[in-house]
Amino acid sequence: MAQYEQNSIFNEERTLNIPLAERMRPKVLSEFIGQSHIIYDGSLLCRAIKADRLGSCIFWGAPGTGKTSLANVIANTTGSHFEKLNAVSSGVADAKKIIDEATRRFNAYGQKTYLLLDECHRWNKAQSDCMLPAIEKGVITLIGSTTENPYVAMTRAIVSRCRVFEFLPLNKDDIKKGLTQALERDVVLSRRKIILDDDALEYIAETAAGDLRSAYNALELAVMTTDMDEDGSVRVTKLIASQSMQKKALSVDTGMYYDMISAFIKSMRGSDPNAAMFWFERLLEAGTDPLLLARRIVIHASEDVGLADPMALVVATSALTAFQNIGLPEGRIPLTEAILYICNCPKSNSVVTTLDAATASAKNNPTARVPSYLMDMNFPRGTEELDAPAYKYPHNYGGWVEQQYLPNDVKDEVYYTPTGNGQDVGCRQLRKGKFNVPEGQEAGCPMQKKLGIKVKND
């Protein structure tokens, strides 16, 4: 009896030392949370997992989006052998050992091997090359997991043999679902009487920024460090949640928060650097995630500056990257530079108006055909296409030639109307004489400038 009690205490202590995120890892596909764009009834990925016919693939996405969890589901679903490696700590010798054992199993029993490779972008060319023959022969099915863009960070030979699935940050409802399930199902938390305030749940889901692991860690820390009330319950308030997330809770109500966000955006649109900077700092003081503001700056650079000054997007994205690498407080400096640059830019919304118009037209004309002279003539064509007028190569005509590019159904549609602000001047419209630039302003198209073409208002 004493031995049994000792083992029980040991097992409970061992369970407590396993992080909540690990305890909540799904074992079957129905328990998986998020990634509804690739995980849904009848999706290719679901069918392949259920049929145990998943080929080599790479799961690419931010931390806490479910890459390792889905690999865990595959491990529990497949009848194949399953191995794990971390690209940071493994070398060529580790890869060769797994290949040799996998080859032996494949030759002796016809059993293939799944290899989950965490941080797969860290594998060098030698490690990747030694794995290629085994992947090609079907001896090993590679499941790579990475936070880096595989098309940039990995060798082409590996990527070309894998299907890449992009994992997106989870939405707030997914985060809430995960936290609620943890309170109900986790072997540790479900034994306690835990009261998670609605605003605390909302706060964790919001500030987790799509990272379910971060949300789990915050919830566990909040529960384990909060004293029980007299009735034995543990209450997690928004203040406790904010301390557990190590992010400052908003010091304003929801309505005022969104009003200040709106004021910040409209101040940039209205070219008022003083007001934009005031609302920027006010939002930071209120506890707003700086990355949210950085993303708004990037969006504004395209939405409200756009082609009037294309450099605005370059400055905004550079500021976002700089902030991600620097953090607070110095990271506010490049963000401020981007805000001031955007405020001082000429404004044009032609990017979004063009996008909206083209989107509506494309949806309304799903059967519109490509003009025959624009078709790819590498494929067999009927007599009608072969007899069509020849394609006019613009560079043979000085860089531009009159030619219809839209389908006949919408050949007279106009989606892009240059505003004439800054560099938002349409090259084709200028050549056809259909657009006037404001008085005193040169054409914004490099080709017009090179040719010395200047168009003034009448």
VODREN-322929 format. One line per 4 residues: number of its first residue (from 1); their letters; for each residue z, x, y of C-alpha. Coordinates in pm, whole numbers. Layout:
REM residues N
NUM> A> Z X Y ~ ...
REM end
This chain:
REM residues 458
1> MAQY> 0 0 0 ~ 94 281 236 ~ -234 458 151 ~ -428 136 227
5> EQNS> -255 96 565 ~ -324 461 647 ~ -694 419 565 ~ -711 100 773
9> IFNE> -558 275 1074 ~ -796 567 1027 ~ -1102 340 1005 ~ -995 141 1311
13> ERTL> -940 460 1512 ~ -1278 591 1402 ~ -1444 265 1508 ~ -1276 281 1849
17> NIPL> -1420 629 1901 ~ -1775 502 1846 ~ -1923 392 2182 ~ -1987 21 2229
21> AERM> -2358 85 2276 ~ -2371 244 1931 ~ -2164 -33 1770 ~ -2400 -293 1917
25> RPKV> -2719 -131 1792 ~ -2932 -402 1627 ~ -2992 -378 1252 ~ -3266 -642 1230
29> LSEF> -3547 -744 1462 ~ -3385 -1076 1553 ~ -3091 -889 1709 ~ -3310 -677 1936
33> IGQS> -3278 -751 2310 ~ -3554 -712 2569 ~ -3912 -581 2571 ~ -4056 -930 2535
37> HIIY> -4401 -796 2631 ~ -4424 -614 2294 ~ -4152 -781 2085 ~ -4229 -1149 2026
41> DGSL> -4327 -1370 1735 ~ -4667 -1266 1612 ~ -4695 -950 1822 ~ -4866 -647 1672
45> LCRA> -4544 -446 1672 ~ -4342 -722 1505 ~ -4604 -780 1238 ~ -4628 -409 1164
49> IKAD> -4250 -369 1136 ~ -4207 -674 911 ~ -4495 -567 687 ~ -4364 -208 680
53> RLGS> -4708 -91 795 ~ -4615 69 1126 ~ -4830 372 1205 ~ -4727 670 1412
57> CIFW> -4619 561 1758 ~ -4441 676 2071 ~ -4176 468 2246 ~ -4186 559 2616
61> GAPG> -3942 427 2873 ~ -3629 475 3081 ~ -3288 532 2918 ~ -3112 226 2778
65> TGKT> -3426 17 2727 ~ -3407 0 2347 ~ -3622 288 2216 ~ -3365 425 1971
69> SLAN> -3242 74 1889 ~ -3590 -36 1779 ~ -3621 280 1570 ~ -3287 184 1411
73> VIAN> -3430 -161 1328 ~ -3730 5 1166 ~ -3500 230 963 ~ -3312 -74 832
77> TTGS> -3631 -270 763 ~ -3854 -16 594 ~ -3854 83 229 ~ -3971 429 330
81> HFEK> -3749 733 366 ~ -3613 779 718 ~ -3535 1107 893 ~ -3409 1186 1242
85> LNAV> -3461 1490 1460 ~ -3387 1577 1821 ~ -3662 1781 1980 ~ -3410 1963 2201
89> SSGV> -3209 2110 1914 ~ -3473 2137 1640 ~ -3732 2405 1578 ~ -4039 2471 1365
93> ADAK> -3821 2547 1062 ~ -3655 2204 1083 ~ -3993 2033 1107 ~ -4134 2229 811
97> KIID> -3832 2142 596 ~ -3881 1770 661 ~ -4255 1802 596 ~ -4197 1980 263
101> EATR> -3946 1719 145 ~ -4169 1435 264 ~ -4468 1585 81 ~ -4265 1612 -239
105> RFNA> -4156 1245 -217 ~ -4509 1134 -135 ~ -4664 1323 -428 ~ -4393 1228 -677
109> YGQK> -4323 866 -583 ~ -4589 769 -328 ~ -4309 714 -76 ~ -4390 794 286
113> TYLL> -4138 919 542 ~ -4059 792 889 ~ -3951 1064 1132 ~ -3768 952 1444
117> LDEC> -3806 1230 1699 ~ -3582 1184 2004 ~ -3694 1349 2329 ~ -4030 1416 2164
121> HRWN> -4177 1549 2489 ~ -3960 1859 2442 ~ -4154 1971 2135 ~ -4378 2268 2205
125> KAQS> -4733 2318 2078 ~ -4624 2514 1768 ~ -4386 2239 1660 ~ -4646 1971 1727
129> DCML> -4922 2156 1544 ~ -4717 2200 1227 ~ -4663 1822 1214 ~ -5028 1719 1261
133> PAIE> -5153 1759 899 ~ -4862 1554 763 ~ -4929 1275 1014 ~ -5302 1274 939
137> KGVI> -5246 1251 561 ~ -4994 968 601 ~ -4713 1174 451 ~ -4511 1128 771
141> TLIG> -4513 842 1018 ~ -4390 973 1352 ~ -4181 757 1584 ~ -4141 952 1904
145> STTE> -3889 853 2169 ~ -3925 985 2523 ~ -3834 915 2884 ~ -4134 1118 3007
149> NPYV> -4495 1005 3032 ~ -4637 1117 2694 ~ -4990 1143 2833 ~ -4867 1415 3066
153> AMTR> -4569 1573 2889 ~ -4695 1589 2529 ~ -4980 1765 2351 ~ -5301 1562 2332
157> AIVS> -5332 1615 1958 ~ -5007 1427 1891 ~ -5062 1150 2146 ~ -5416 1082 2021
161> RCRV> -5276 1008 1674 ~ -5008 770 1799 ~ -4998 426 1955 ~ -4795 436 2277
165> FEFL> -4558 147 2353 ~ -4408 139 2702 ~ -4050 14 2724 ~ -3969 -154 3056
169> PLNK> -3626 -179 3222 ~ -3443 -487 3096 ~ -3404 -783 3331 ~ -3067 -921 3434
173> DDIK> -3075 -1202 3178 ~ -3126 -950 2898 ~ -2832 -742 3023 ~ -2613 -1050 3046
177> KGLT> -2714 -1154 2695 ~ -2618 -812 2560 ~ -2278 -812 2734 ~ -2199 -1167 2622
181> QALE> -2289 -1084 2262 ~ -2069 -773 2280 ~ -1768 -985 2376 ~ -1840 -1228 2093
185> RDVV> -1957 -1002 1810 ~ -1831 -648 1860 ~ -1575 -552 1598 ~ -1339 -419 1867
189> LSRR> -1390 -641 2173 ~ -1409 -968 1979 ~ -1048 -916 1861 ~ -923 -920 2218
193> KIIL> -892 -1202 2463 ~ -1127 -1081 2736 ~ -1206 -1277 3051 ~ -1517 -1142 3224
197> DDDA> -1550 -1302 3567 ~ -1893 -1443 3648 ~ -1935 -1222 3954 ~ -1831 -918 3746
201> LEYI> -2093 -1004 3483 ~ -2350 -1054 3759 ~ -2254 -724 3921 ~ -2284 -518 3602
205> AETA> -2617 -681 3516 ~ -2748 -609 3867 ~ -2630 -251 3906 ~ -2717 -145 3551
209> AGDL> -3079 -134 3679 ~ -3226 -237 3344 ~ -3017 10 3140 ~ -2828 -182 2869
213> RSAY> -2645 129 2750 ~ -2505 180 3100 ~ -2392 -185 3106 ~ -2222 -151 2767
217> NALE> -2042 165 2877 ~ -1918 -4 3195 ~ -1790 -309 3008 ~ -1610 -99 2749
221> LAVM> -1450 124 3013 ~ -1341 -179 3215 ~ -1177 -346 2913 ~ -1010 -35 2776
225> TTDM> -860 72 3111 ~ -735 -269 3229 ~ -379 -378 3154 ~ -323 -704 2970
229> DEDG> -186 -1005 3152 ~ 133 -1177 3036 ~ -66 -1405 2805 ~ -224 -1104 2636
233> SVRV> -565 -1144 2802 ~ -767 -875 2976 ~ -942 -991 3290 ~ -1236 -793 3425
237> TKLI> -1293 -864 3794 ~ -1583 -758 4013 ~ -1368 -480 4161 ~ -1289 -341 3817
241> ASQS> -1656 -372 3720 ~ -1766 -180 4029 ~ -1517 98 3952 ~ -1642 114 3593
245> MQKK> -2005 132 3705 ~ -1911 406 3954 ~ -2107 218 4217 ~ -1971 59 4531
249> ALSV> -1954 -319 4513 ~ -2133 -510 4787 ~ -1900 -581 5076 ~ -2109 -880 5183
253> DTGM> -2188 -1212 5020 ~ -2517 -1273 4842 ~ -2673 -1467 5130 ~ -2599 -1198 5387
257> YYDM> -2720 -927 5149 ~ -3064 -1085 5112 ~ -3076 -1157 5485 ~ -3021 -787 5560
261> ISAF> -3288 -687 5308 ~ -3526 -926 5482 ~ -3432 -785 5824 ~ -3491 -430 5699
265> IKSM> -3839 -512 5569 ~ -3940 -712 5876 ~ -3816 -437 6109 ~ -4047 -187 5937
269> RGSD> -4332 -438 5950 ~ -4260 -495 6317 ~ -4271 -117 6390 ~ -3913 -104 6518
273> PNAA> -3762 226 6392 ~ -3424 161 6553 ~ -3373 -174 6384 ~ -3514 -48 6051
277> MFWF> -3267 243 6049 ~ -2976 20 6147 ~ -3038 -221 5858 ~ -3102 69 5621
281> ERLL> -2762 223 5697 ~ -2592 -118 5706 ~ -2721 -191 5358 ~ -2602 147 5228
285> EAGT> -2257 91 5380 ~ -2247 -251 5212 ~ -2300 -87 4872 ~ -2673 -144 4815
289> DPLL> -2838 78 4555 ~ -3042 331 4760 ~ -3317 325 4498 ~ -3372 -44 4571
293> LARR> -3434 41 4935 ~ -3656 334 4839 ~ -3868 103 4624 ~ -3897 -143 4913
297> IVIH> -4020 140 5138 ~ -4290 227 4882 ~ -4398 -138 4852 ~ -4408 -174 5232
301> ASED> -4627 137 5261 ~ -4902 -44 5068 ~ -4832 -404 5161 ~ -4799 -373 5538
305> VGLA> -4952 -35 5625 ~ -5210 2 5352 ~ -5546 139 5455 ~ -5447 160 5820
309> DPMA> -5280 489 5719 ~ -5310 575 5346 ~ -5072 870 5397 ~ -4786 620 5433
313> LVVA> -4788 564 5056 ~ -4788 939 4995 ~ -4490 989 5226 ~ -4302 692 5073
317> TSAL> -4352 798 4711 ~ -4261 1157 4799 ~ -3940 1032 4961 ~ -3859 827 4650
321> TAFQ> -3912 1132 4427 ~ -3707 1351 4659 ~ -3419 1103 4658 ~ -3425 1082 4278
325> NIGL> -3393 1460 4260 ~ -3140 1503 4541 ~ -2922 1191 4545 ~ -2669 1099 4811
329> PEGR> -2589 1191 5082 ~ -2877 1433 5156 ~ -3130 1204 4987 ~ -3107 973 5287
333> IPLT> -3296 1232 5493 ~ -3636 1201 5317 ~ -3591 823 5302 ~ -3533 821 5678
337> EAIL> -3849 1027 5728 ~ -4044 769 5529 ~ -3895 478 5727 ~ -3978 641 6062
341> YICN> -4329 734 5949 ~ -4399 378 5831 ~ -4256 225 6148 ~ -4488 440 6359
345> CPKS> -4797 362 6150 ~ -5065 110 6247 ~ -5031 -195 6024 ~ -5280 -363 5794
349> NSVV> -5224 -616 5514 ~ -5583 -599 5385 ~ -5460 -453 5054 ~ -5259 -763 4959
353> TTLD> -5507 -1014 5101 ~ -5787 -845 4908 ~ -5578 -838 4591 ~ -5488 -1206 4621
357> AATA> -5848 -1311 4688 ~ -5992 -1101 4403 ~ -5723 -1224 4161 ~ -5795 -1589 4238
361> SAKN> -6170 -1536 4205 ~ -6141 -1348 3876 ~ -5925 -1625 3728 ~ -6170 -1892 3845
365> NPTA> -6476 -1713 3702 ~ -6383 -1595 3350 ~ -6743 -1613 3223 ~ -6913 -1425 3505
369> RVPS> -7160 -1172 3360 ~ -7212 -813 3463 ~ -7551 -771 3638 ~ -7794 -621 3388
373> YLMD> -7860 -303 3588 ~ -7485 -230 3595 ~ -7446 -258 3217 ~ -7381 41 2992
377> MNFP> -7722 118 2849 ~ -7578 328 2566 ~ -7546 8 2364 ~ -7842 -191 2220
381> RGTE> -7968 -452 2466 ~ -8204 -745 2454 ~ -8548 -744 2615 ~ -8414 -925 2921
385> ELDA> -8165 -648 3000 ~ -8416 -372 2930 ~ -8668 -526 3171 ~ -8408 -564 3447
389> PAYK> -8433 -371 3776 ~ -8309 -14 3755 ~ -7967 87 3879 ~ -7978 257 4219
393> YPHN> -7767 573 4220 ~ -7604 574 4568 ~ -7605 953 4597 ~ -7984 949 4578
397> YGGW> -7981 742 4897 ~ -7740 946 5106 ~ -7423 798 4956 ~ -7491 426 5003
401> VEQQ> -7767 181 4916 ~ -7797 -195 4938 ~ -7727 -331 4589 ~ -7549 -630 4435
405> YLPN> -7240 -534 4234 ~ -7073 -874 4198 ~ -7178 -1123 3928 ~ -7427 -1387 4040
409> DVKD> -7153 -1654 4021 ~ -6963 -1492 4307 ~ -7225 -1269 4469 ~ -7151 -1397 4820
413> EVYY> -6771 -1375 4793 ~ -6586 -1147 5036 ~ -6239 -1032 4932 ~ -6185 -730 5154
417> TPTG> -6198 -784 5529 ~ -6101 -468 5721 ~ -5858 -525 6002 ~ -5988 -236 6214
421> NGQD> -5632 -107 6253 ~ -5599 267 6207 ~ -5820 383 5921 ~ -5869 35 5776
425> VGCR> -6243 35 5840 ~ -6482 -66 5564 ~ -6746 195 5489 ~ -7003 -51 5355
429> QLRK> -6946 -298 5637 ~ -7004 -27 5895 ~ -7328 84 5731 ~ -7453 -273 5732
433> GKFN> -7341 -322 6092 ~ -7121 -615 5997 ~ -6796 -487 6139 ~ -6689 -361 6478
437> VPEG> -6417 -106 6533 ~ -6177 -167 6825 ~ -6297 -5 7146 ~ -6232 366 7173
441> QEAG> -6155 407 6804 ~ -6369 609 6564 ~ -6475 486 6223 ~ -6208 558 5965
445> CPMQ> -6444 636 5676 ~ -6492 1012 5619 ~ -6863 957 5547 ~ -6921 792 5886
449> KKLG> -6736 1072 6060 ~ -6941 1334 5878 ~ -7265 1157 5971 ~ -7148 1113 6329
453> IKVK> -7164 733 6309 ~ -6947 564 6570 ~ -6927 191 6611 ~ -6776 31 6920
457> ND> -6691 -326 7007 ~ -6966 -519 7181
REM end
